């Protein structure tokens, strides 16, 4: 599975490892993704999402349903 947050759409970005001798080699920075189960009381079911820790904070602040609606509008929800 891809390393992409299902709510925010965060993806790996590329950059460089820079040594003490200033040699540069390619590397990737991965988002901090967590596999988390959420309960939807409106549908009386559990869903599993792969979300970044930033998305978890957003869900805690705004609620699951509002966050999923905004993600669906942006097109990041898979």
Steps between C-alpha positions, in 0.01 A plus 500: 500500500614853431638713782232767461271645765138432406377823660763767429666345193851532648755304295872425525723785385856464375810677617868443562712338767789741549817356651764686696705511177194660330431193284134487398302179448129474438264404781130515580311664783194292587189631673426362847210269407295298744239236425200592716145373546225757541138446599230671294189519720292639210557178303552277807824354365877511536731625224877460474701790364870553443544853633787731585539621856400847383175352368441332837525840670259647244253217561525553877435871457227508233345154527520205265195576284597864432858402417387224261262740325778756446737227376235377254454856368875539451518159332762352733269237649559164335 
